Amino acid sequence: MLHSHRTPLVLALLALVACCFLFAFAGVPKPPADWKWIDIASEASIALMAGVWFVLVLSSRPPGRVTALLAAGLAGLMLGASADCLDEFFSVPKGQLWNHVIESGLTLAGMAALTCGLLDWRREQFMLNEHLHKRERLFRDHRSFDTLTQVGDADYLRAQLRIEHERGTGPDCCLLMVDIDSFHLINRGHGQREGDRLLQAVTHTLLLNLRRTDLLCRYAGDRFAILLPGTDADTARALAEQLRRAVATLRHHTHSGGDALQVTVRYAVRHVDIEPRQLLKEINRALERRMPQPAPAAEDASSFAAPA
């Protein structure tokens, strides 16, 4: 990471060397008997630690405003403490205030830059924490992943619903339930393996059309649940329509060849404002009410196209 911060490293080193030469040529060396070792040790320690922190910041962060402010602040503290330490070895003639300007000015400027950097870093951390909080839905326990579609399963969905319910998000969080129309006809006409391939294709289509903050889970069989945090009902319904149209454009080609299967889905939307078990019961009931009419018995399953 340091190779991307060559300029501030070189500038800080040149400033430190210039400070040393300025005291050496413009100041008068003090006899060792006048050296105050306690002051030298404390001021040198401050300069050394500020320099170490300066390098650590540059070695652990990419270039940017926050990095620049933190590095500038620490560099100012390092140079101010270095000048204060050099003042113990060299005396400056009376009437010349440049040494005080360097010591106090660089220290104050460093403190100001460091304070601004810390404030920006604090805001940055809040944003990162919010992002990590959203991304925590990427569950790391493979036992709660659906093995076929590689998304969360019903147990993980219930756990996330409990979290949202305890937070009391209410109107700011919605649950979308999506079901593939007449999926049993595909399994019956083409076999379970082909049905599994279709489920994977639908999963990928849904994922490609979801936001980064949304959580897709396979609830059961051909039924998917999508948790939509920070989403009101109107936005959730608009997103559901977008997903329905995206799936409707999917043409699934079977291994046996022939015409591609056209897939359609139905959906139901509900606020996450009640206990998860009751919520799932109500949204599943709403989805069942949208169940399409069964296809005629004489219909050839190989040319199946579910009704919109």
Disulfide bonds with the S-S distance in Angstrom:
none
